[in-house]
Amino acid sequence: MTQSYASTVIAAGAERVWEVVRDFDGLPTWHPGIASSEIEQGRGAAEVGCVRHLTLPDGGSIRERLLTLDDVERSYTYEILRAPFPVRRYRATIRVAPVTETGRAFVEWYAHYDAEAADEAELDETFASGVFASGLRGLSEYLAG
C-alpha cells in the first residue's frame, strides 16, 4: 500500500479552517483543481455515505464517497469510486488541528491506496503535490481572503 501526504500551517484558527474544509461539497470554493462539485441523489454534504461528483477544469470527473466525518477530530475520510487514476482501494483523509502556540491551524491531507509498482512514483507526485499541496495552498489563499 502506498501513501501520499502533504501538510501546511494556515494563518487562521482551526475552527475557522474546519468550517471551510468540513463541507464535503465545497472543494470548488478553495481548491484550484476542482471546477465544480455536486452531491448525488439529493443527500446532504455532511451525510456519511454521500457521494460527490467532482468535475475537473479539463472536463474530467471523479466520484468520491464520504466514509467518516468527525467534528471532534476535525477530519473526514473518503474513498474514490471512479477516477482517471490507476489506483485501487484509495482512501484519503483531511484533518485540521490547532497550533496552540500561535492560534493557527495545522492541516494534513493524505491517502493510502494500491497501485502497480511502476505507477507509484507518478501517482505520489500527482496526489501529494498536484492534489493535496495545491489544494492546501488554495485553502490558505482562500482563508487569507
Disulfide bonds with the S-S distance in Angstrom:
none
